Amino acid sequence: MTDYQLLSTNALLHLNKVAVDLDLNESMHPDLLAMDLDPEGLHVLQRVLLHNDKEYRCQILMKTNGSDEPVTGWLDVPLEVWTFVAKVDAVIREALGDMELPT
């Protein structure tokens, strides 16, 4: 496993909705998040810590509209949803694998 996972904006919004619906400690205001996130942006789960033996507490670097500087947020992700994160990360990495990255 890599040191970080990548998420699309749609995936991040979905995970935040799960956290809000389950009333987890760390979530973000859904309307503000949807309004501020770059719809084409990629977001990095930089720090992932096991929390309460039932969820991961994740520090996220988020790409917002009109800025190249990331915004940091925290989100709790239930363990049973973590496979979704792994699948999204794998799809993004596969797509990026064919791209020539700038030097």
NORPE-V906828 format. One line per field, one symbol per residue. phi: phi as a letter, one per 40 degrees, with the letter a starting at -180 (. if undefined). Layout:
phi: ???
This chain:
phi: .ccabbbccccccccccdccccfccbabcdcccccccccbcbbbccbbbcbffbabcbcbcbcbcgacccbcabacbddcccccccccdcccccccccccccb
